[in-house]
Amino acid sequence: MPMSTDVPQPTFRRLTAVLDYSYLVLHLPRGTSRNAARQILTEHAEYGGWELDRLRLYPDGRRDVRLRRKIIRATKTM
């Protein structure tokens, strides 16, 4: 997934599976513009199948974003 060079890169912390969803936590540094954050989240949604679960904006401008996607389990039919 190519990203433009003027967009700050998020820090990936953990990828866990709970129940029927897997979660990805992104930490966007302060100074990341609203448009850059939107672009990062849009790319994760379009190419990775992630959806926004929680967004926390701190007073200093950094953002913690939790994305989730459904875990598809194959069931045996025979």
ZIMOZI-V39581 format. One record per run of one state. SS is the DSSP state (2 for helix, 1 for strand, 0 for the rest). FROM is the first residue (numbers start at 0). TO is the last residue. Records with the same first field share a line. If there is no record, write none. Layout:
BEGIN
SS->FROM-TO, FROM-TO
END
This chain:
BEGIN
0->0-9, 18-19, 28-32, 48-49, 57-61, 70-77
1->10-17, 20-27, 50-56, 62-69
2->33-47
END
